[in-house]
Amino acid sequence: MITGHDPLIPLMTNHPKDRHVMAAAVHVRVPVLLTFNLKDFRLPEPKTYPDLFQVKVMHPDAYLCKCFRQNPELVRLRLHEIATRRKTDFAEAVRYLGKALPRFSEEVIGSGA
């Protein structure tokens, strides 16, 4: 639970219903805010806002693709752990994730993992 971000809310320029989320991210200085809801985090002044607060907004699919390209072995290891927890095999776990993360799933499957 993040607290102390309320004074930042009025400074946020993304969609009003999600300003508290951006304010919390800025307050704790997250480098990347992951959301499936990119449209509410589009900013009217893209050059000044992200540079000022140093928060990049990314879709989880794009973020995981980036992680996979940077360290495929670690991502495969984590996917195997997910499969084990779900009591399924690796390929089925990746296909399941593909429902929400299609590019990531395709990239992992396409790599021959």
N, C-alpha and C positions, 0 to 999 in steps of 0.2 A: 504494500500500500504506500503510495507516494503522497507526501504532504508538503506544504510550504510552497506550492506552485500557484496558488490562487492569485497573487499579485501579477503574475505573468499573463493570465488569461486575457485581459483586455488588450495586450500587445500582439496577440496572435491574429493573423489575417486569413487563416484557413476558414472552412465552413464553421459558423457559430456553434453548431451542436458538437463539434469535435475540438474546439479550441482548448478545452481542459486537457485533452489527450496530448496535444502538441505542447502545451504549457508544462505538463508533467515531464515530457521527454526533454524539453529544454532545461528544466530545473535540475534534472539529474544528469544532464549532459550525455544523453545516449548518442552514439554516432549514427545509428540507423534506427528508424522507426518502421517496423513492418506492419503493413495493413493490406487487406484485400480491398479496402475502400479508398482507393487512390483519389477518386474524384473529390472527396471532401477535404483532401489535403493538398489540392492544387492551390497554388499561391498566386495572388495578383501581381506580385513583384518578385519573380523567381530569382533575380540576381541578388537583391539585397537581403531578403529574408533568410534563405538557407545559409548564406555566408555569415550573417550576423549571429545566428544561433548555432551553426555547425551541426544541424540535424538533417540527415538525408532521409527522405521518405521512399520506401521501396515496396514493391509487391513481393510477398514471400516466394513466389515462383522465380522471379528474377534474382532474388537474394540467394536462394538455394542453388540456382544454376551457377552463380558466381562462386559460391563456396565450393561447389563440386569441381569447378575448373581450377581453383586454387589448391585444393587438397582432396583429390578423389579418394585416396585411401582412407582418410579420416571419415569422410562422408559415408563411404561404403561400410565402414565399421559401425557407425551410428545407425545406419539402415539395418544392418544385421541385428543390432541390439533391439531395434523397434520390432523387427520380425520375430525375434525370440520372445519378447514381451507379449506380442499379439498371438503367439503360438501358431505362426504361419511361416512359410518360406520367404526367402528374400524377394523373389520375383513378385509374389503375390502382395507383399508389403509395398513394393514400389508401384505396382499397378493400382493399389488402393489409394496411395498418395496422389497418383495421377489424376484422380477425380477433381482435386482442388489445385494440384500443381502439375499441369500437363507437360509443360516444357521441361521441368526438372525430371519428371518421370521418364520422358522420352530421351533426355540426355543420358541418364543413368543406364537405361536399357540399351540405348544405342552404343554405349561405351563397352558393351560386352561384360558388364559387371555381373 
